[in-house]
Amino acid sequence: MAASLTLLVIVAVTIRAALYRSSLAEPIAERVEVVSPITAWKRVIEGLALLDLGVSPYSGDVFHETPLIIYLFHFLVDYAEITFMLADVIAAVALYMAVKDFNKQVFRKQKFALEANRYPADCLELIRSPTEMHYIPLKVAMFYLLNPFTILSCVAKSTCGLNNAVLALFVLTTIKGNVLLSAIFLCLATYQSIYPLTLCAPAMLYLMQHQYIPVNPRRASFWWFVVQYLFMYLGSLFVIVCLSFFLLGSWDYLPSVYGFILSVPDLTPNIGLFWYFFAEMFEHFRLFFLCVFQINVFFYTIPLCIKLKDHPVFLMFMQLAVISIFKSYPTVGDTALYLAFLPVWSHLHRFLRNIFLVSCVLLACSALFPVLWHLWIYAGSANSNFYYAITLLFNVAQILLVSDYFYAYLRREHHLTYGLYLKKKDGSEATLVLK
């Protein structure tokens, strides 16, 4: 398996290196689907130029990345291509190791449940075999490294790739059960873009289960662990925020980074839901609808935690998907991260209802993005409605994909508890309805 992973990394790095040297690199870096006003490399270069002149990079309205990013590239700007390729490799290897460890835990729990006869006799066909699970970690790494969305983000030198690497390390350290490192990497991810704050809940649920702490708010051990994790998380965040202040000598970055993310002043078209809606919005309604749109990312956390409290890794996947769909400045790199988890849930395929239709829609939208952009911006034969229509369809397809996996996961868990072939009292076949 290690040889296969090494070969995969070599192939992925070769593809990226070839594209960096091709004439495609420059147009890819300009694509609005691949970069946003926050993650665009040309904005990082502008910030570095201002920093070299002794001017705060946040003095204008160009640079909106965090101070640690600009100081990182202050030293690594000549090695930017290697840095972004390394970030992708780190993310893929971290996901590989995380899924490998997760599969071991799943197989162990499954084995204990079989020995205790907890599964109904007619649902043994739903039990996962070691052979079936063996190649899943490699598939996850492949889904991430060879995904065109990931490759495009890397070639465009979008800082989204660095965010994905931090999130992948957070997933790895959480699954390994390392509380401190989990809190630190989650803090770094939150520092970068606020929205990963919602991953705090699945991380705590998983770590509590890992340490055999009952997920019961009535127990003192539950609240003691929550306090410990939040102390490490908020403490790390406080240190990083203060470090950013000492590097810059001012708090200018707070409104320029986090205020920019939350208030959405730049309405450059992207694959998200915000730009068109707020371009058409009357100013006196803006604040209300801004709150409504931003709450979407955080609103689903509580109901999902209640429903999936016993399945924190699947909850983590759901939260990553919600973030990538509903954040204010999404790119295809955000979508690539949660799509990499799909092989982990390959055992749910028999319960998926719309997977073929959704896959076709996602592929069609990915192909139509540059076509409709060209018709709108260059040919002048279309307008913004065309581009937003395909954006809306792309996001609807993502929502259908995630909700389909959510349905399939719940249905499989129901069958593992009550049996695969349900019968009514009169012996006839029953129909399962999940509400």
C-alpha positions in Angstrom: 0.0 0.0 0.0 2.9 2.4 0.8 4.3 1.8 -2.7 0.9 2.6 -4.3 0.6 5.8 -2.3 4.2 6.8 -3.3 3.4 6.2 -6.9 0.1 8.2 -6.6 2.0 11.1 -5.1 4.7 11.0 -7.8 1.9 11.1 -10.5 0.1 13.9 -8.8 3.2 16.0 -8.4 4.2 15.4 -12.0 0.8 16.6 -13.3 1.0 19.7 -11.2 4.6 20.5 -12.2 3.7 20.0 -15.9 0.8 22.4 -15.6 2.9 25.0 -13.8 5.2 25.0 -16.8 2.4 25.1 -19.4 0.6 28.1 -20.9 -2.5 27.0 -18.9 -1.2 28.2 -15.6 -2.0 31.9 -16.0 -5.6 31.5 -17.3 -6.3 28.9 -14.5 -5.1 31.4 -11.9 -7.7 33.9 -13.2 -10.7 31.6 -13.1 -13.4 32.8 -10.6 -14.3 29.2 -9.9 -10.8 28.4 -8.7 -9.8 31.5 -6.8 -11.7 34.0 -4.7 -11.0 37.5 -3.5 -9.5 35.9 -0.4 -7.5 33.0 -1.8 -6.2 34.5 -5.1 -2.4 34.4 -5.5 -2.2 37.7 -7.2 -3.7 39.4 -4.1 -1.0 37.6 -2.0 1.6 39.1 -4.3 0.1 42.6 -3.9 0.1 42.1 -0.1 3.8 41.1 -0.2 4.6 44.2 -2.3 2.9 46.5 0.2 4.7 44.7 3.1 8.1 45.2 1.4 7.4 48.9 1.0 6.7 49.2 4.7 3.0 49.7 4.2 0.3 47.6 6.0 -1.0 45.0 3.4 -4.5 45.7 4.9 -4.4 49.4 4.2 -6.2 49.0 0.9 -8.9 46.7 -0.3 -6.8 44.1 -2.0 -5.4 41.7 0.5 -7.7 39.7 2.8 -5.7 36.7 3.8 -4.4 36.2 7.4 -1.1 37.7 8.6 0.5 34.3 9.1 -0.1 33.5 5.4 1.6 36.7 4.2 4.6 36.2 6.5 4.8 32.6 5.4 5.1 33.6 1.8 7.4 36.5 2.7 10.0 33.8 3.1 8.7 31.2 0.7 7.5 33.3 -2.2 10.3 31.9 -4.5 9.2 28.4 -3.6 5.5 29.0 -3.9 4.9 26.1 -6.4 6.7 23.6 -4.2 4.8 24.9 -1.1 1.4 24.4 -2.8 2.3 20.9 -4.1 3.6 20.0 -0.7 0.3 21.2 0.9 -1.7 18.9 -1.4 0.6 16.0 -0.6 0.3 16.6 3.2 -3.5 16.8 2.9 -3.7 13.5 0.9 -1.3 11.6 3.2 -3.1 12.9 6.3 -6.5 11.8 4.9 -5.0 8.4 4.0 -3.7 7.9 7.5 -6.9 9.2 9.1 -9.2 6.9 7.0 -6.9 3.9 7.6 -7.1 4.4 11.3 -10.9 5.0 11.2 -11.4 1.8 9.2 -9.6 -0.2 11.8 -11.9 1.2 14.5 -15.0 0.5 12.4 -13.9 -3.1 11.8 -13.1 -3.6 15.5 -16.5 -2.3 16.6 -18.2 -4.4 13.9 -16.4 -7.5 15.1 -17.5 -6.9 18.7 -21.1 -6.4 17.6 -21.0 -9.6 15.6 -19.6 -11.6 18.5 -22.3 -10.1 20.8 -25.0 -11.0 18.2 -26.2 -7.4 18.0 -27.0 -7.5 14.3 -30.2 -9.2 13.0 -29.6 -12.3 11.0 -30.9 -10.9 7.7 -28.6 -7.9 7.6 -25.3 -9.7 7.5 -24.9 -8.8 3.9 -24.5 -5.2 5.1 -21.4 -6.1 7.1 -18.2 -4.7 5.7 -15.4 -7.1 4.9 -11.6 -6.4 5.4 -11.0 -6.9 1.7 -13.6 -4.2 0.8 -12.1 -1.8 3.3 -8.5 -2.4 2.4 -8.2 0.0 -0.6 -10.4 2.7 0.8 -7.6 4.9 2.3 -5.7 4.8 -1.1 -9.0 5.7 -2.9 -9.4 8.7 -0.6 -5.9 9.9 -1.3 -6.5 9.4 -5.1 -9.9 11.2 -4.9 -8.1 14.2 -3.4 -4.8 14.3 -5.4 -6.2 13.5 -8.8 -9.4 15.4 -8.5 -9.4 18.1 -11.2 -10.7 20.6 -8.6 -7.7 20.0 -6.4 -5.3 20.2 -9.3 -6.7 23.5 -10.6 -6.5 25.0 -7.1 -2.9 24.0 -6.8 -1.9 25.3 -10.2 -3.7 28.6 -9.5 -1.8 28.7 -6.2 -5.0 29.3 -4.3 -4.4 29.5 -0.6 -7.4 27.2 -0.3 -4.9 24.3 -0.6 -3.2 25.4 2.6 -6.6 25.5 4.4 -7.4 22.0 3.2 -4.0 20.7 4.5 -4.8 22.2 7.9 -8.3 20.7 7.9 -6.9 17.3 6.9 -4.4 17.4 9.7 -7.2 18.3 12.1 -9.2 15.2 10.9 -6.1 13.0 11.3 -5.2 14.2 14.8 -8.9 13.9 15.9 -9.2 10.3 14.7 -5.8 9.5 16.3 -7.3 10.8 19.6 -4.8 13.6 20.2 -6.8 16.2 22.0 -4.2 19.0 22.0 -3.2 18.7 18.4 -6.8 18.4 17.3 -7.6 21.7 19.1 -4.5 23.4 17.6 -5.3 22.4 14.0 -8.9 23.3 14.4 -7.8 26.7 15.8 -5.6 27.2 12.7 -8.4 26.4 10.4 -10.8 28.7 12.2 -8.1 31.5 12.2 -8.0 31.1 8.4 -11.7 31.3 7.6 -14.0 31.3 10.7 -16.4 28.6 9.4 -14.4 25.6 10.6 -15.6 26.6 14.1 -18.6 24.3 13.4 -16.2 21.3 13.4 -15.6 21.8 17.1 -18.8 19.7 17.9 -17.9 16.6 15.9 -14.3 16.7 17.2 -15.5 16.8 20.8 -18.0 14.0 20.2 -15.4 11.8 18.6 -12.7 12.4 21.3 -15.2 11.8 24.1 -16.1 8.4 22.5 -12.4 7.7 22.0 -11.8 8.2 25.7 -15.0 6.4 26.7 -16.6 9.5 28.2 -20.5 9.3 28.1 -22.0 11.8 25.7 -24.5 12.9 28.4 -24.9 16.5 29.4 -26.0 15.3 32.9 -22.6 13.8 33.6 -19.8 16.0 35.1 -17.2 14.2 32.9 -19.0 15.4 29.8 -18.7 19.1 30.8 -15.2 18.7 32.2 -14.0 17.4 28.8 -15.9 20.2 26.9 -14.2 22.8 29.1 -10.8 21.2 28.6 -11.1 21.1 24.8 -12.5 24.6 24.6 -9.8 25.9 26.8 -7.1 24.4 24.5 -9.0 25.6 21.4 -9.6 29.2 22.5 -6.2 29.4 24.2 -4.5 28.5 20.9 -6.7 30.9 19.0 -5.8 33.7 21.5 -2.1 33.0 21.0 -2.3 33.1 17.2 -4.4 36.2 17.2 -1.9 37.9 19.5 1.0 36.7 17.4 -0.6 38.2 14.3 -0.9 41.5 16.2 2.8 41.5 17.1 3.8 40.7 13.5 1.8 43.6 12.1 1.8 46.0 15.0 -1.9 46.7 14.6 -5.4 45.1 14.6 -6.1 46.2 11.0 -6.3 42.6 9.8 -9.4 41.8 11.9 -11.9 43.8 9.8 -9.9 43.2 6.6 -10.0 39.4 7.0 -13.0 38.4 9.3 -15.1 41.5 8.6 -14.6 40.8 4.8 -15.7 37.2 5.2 -18.8 38.1 7.2 -19.9 41.3 5.5 -19.3 40.1 1.9 -18.4 43.5 0.4 -16.7 42.1 -2.8 -19.4 40.7 -5.1 -17.0 39.2 -7.7 -18.8 36.2 -9.2 -17.9 32.8 -7.8 -19.5 29.4 -7.3 -21.3 30.5 -4.2 -24.7 31.7 -3.4 -24.0 35.2 -2.1 -22.6 37.3 -5.0 -25.7 37.5 -7.3 -28.2 37.8 -4.5 -26.5 40.7 -2.8 -25.7 42.5 -6.1 -29.5 42.7 -6.6 -30.3 43.4 -3.0 -31.7 46.8 -1.8 -29.3 48.2 0.7 -31.7 48.5 3.6 -32.4 44.8 3.4 -28.8 43.8 3.1 -28.0 43.3 6.9 -31.0 41.1 7.5 -30.3 38.8 4.5 -26.6 38.8 5.3 -27.4 37.4 8.7 -29.8 34.8 7.2 -27.2 33.6 4.7 -24.3 33.5 7.2 -26.4 31.6 9.8 -26.9 28.8 7.3 -23.4 27.5 7.9 -23.9 27.4 11.7 -27.6 26.6 11.9 -27.3 22.9 10.8 -24.7 22.1 13.4 -27.1 21.5 16.3 -29.7 19.2 14.6 -26.9 17.3 12.8 -25.1 16.8 16.2 -28.3 15.5 17.8 -29.0 13.1 15.0 -25.4 11.9 14.4 -23.9 12.1 17.9 -22.9 8.4 17.7 -21.3 8.9 14.3 -19.0 11.9 14.6 -16.8 11.1 11.6 -19.8 11.1 9.3 -20.9 14.3 11.1 -17.5 15.8 10.3 -18.0 15.0 6.6 -21.5 16.6 6.7 -20.1 19.8 8.3 -17.3 20.1 5.7 -19.8 19.8 2.9 -22.1 22.4 4.5 -19.2 24.8 4.9 -18.1 24.4 1.3 -21.6 25.0 0.0 -22.7 27.9 2.2 -19.6 29.9 2.9 -19.4 33.4 1.5 -16.4 32.9 -0.9 -16.3 29.2 -1.9 -14.0 27.8 -4.5 -13.8 24.3 -6.2 -10.9 23.5 -3.8 -13.4 23.6 -0.9 -15.6 21.1 -2.7 -12.6 18.8 -3.4 -12.0 18.3 0.3 -15.3 16.8 1.2 -15.6 14.9 -2.1 -12.4 13.0 -1.1 -14.4 11.4 1.7 -16.9 9.7 -0.6 -14.9 6.4 -0.9 -15.2 6.1 2.9 -19.0 5.7 2.4 -18.8 3.4 -0.6 -20.8 0.8 1.4 -23.8 3.2 1.2 -24.2 2.9 -2.6 -27.0 0.4 -2.5 -29.2 3.0 -0.5 -28.4 6.0 -2.6 -31.3 7.2 -4.7 -30.0 10.1 -6.9 -26.3 9.4 -7.3 -26.3 9.0 -11.1 -28.4 12.1 -11.7 -26.4 14.2 -9.2 -23.1 13.1 -10.7 -24.2 14.0 -14.2 -25.4 17.4 -13.0 -22.1 18.1 -11.2 -20.0 17.1 -14.3 -22.2 19.2 -16.6 -22.0 22.3 -14.3 -18.2 21.9 -14.1 -18.0 21.9 -17.9 -20.5 24.8 -18.3 -18.9 27.2 -15.9 -16.2 28.4 -18.3 -18.6 28.3 -21.3 -21.2 30.6 -19.7 -18.5 32.9 -18.3 -17.1 33.3 -21.8 -20.5 34.0 -23.2 -21.2 36.6 -20.5 -17.8 38.4 -20.2 -16.2 38.0 -23.6 -18.8 37.2 -26.2 -21.5 39.4 -24.7 -24.2 37.1 -25.8 -25.3 36.1 -22.2 -25.6 37.9 -18.9 -25.1 37.3 -15.2 -28.4 35.3 -15.0 -26.9 32.6 -17.1 -23.8 32.2 -14.9 -25.7 32.4 -11.7 -28.2 29.8 -13.0 -25.4 27.2 -13.4 -23.9 28.2 -10.0 -27.3 27.6 -8.4 -27.6 24.3 -10.1 -24.1 23.3 -9.0 -25.0 24.1 -5.4 -28.4 22.3 -5.6 -26.6 19.2 -6.9 -24.2 19.4 -4.0 -27.0 19.6 -1.5 -28.8 16.7 -3.1 -25.5 14.7 -3.0 -25.0 15.3 0.7 -28.6 14.8 1.7 -28.6 11.5 -0.3 -25.6 10.2 1.6 -27.2 11.4 4.8 -30.4 9.4 4.0 -28.4 6.3 3.0 -26.3 6.4 6.2 -29.4 6.7 8.4 -31.2 3.9 6.5 -28.2 1.5 6.8 -28.0 2.2 10.5 -31.8 1.5 10.8 -31.4 -1.8 9.0 -28.5 -2.8 11.2 -30.7 -2.3 14.2 -34.1 -3.7 13.0 -33.2 -5.9 10.1 -32.9 -5.5 6.3 -36.3 -7.0 5.3 -38.9 -5.4 7.4 -42.3 -7.1 7.9 -45.7 -5.9 9.0 -47.7 -7.7 11.7 -49.6 -9.6 9.0 -46.3 -10.8 7.5 -46.4 -8.6 4.4 -43.4 -6.5 3.3 -43.2 -3.1 5.0 -41.9 0.1 3.5 -39.3 2.1 5.4 -40.0 5.9 5.7 -37.4 8.0 7.3 -38.7 11.3 8.7 
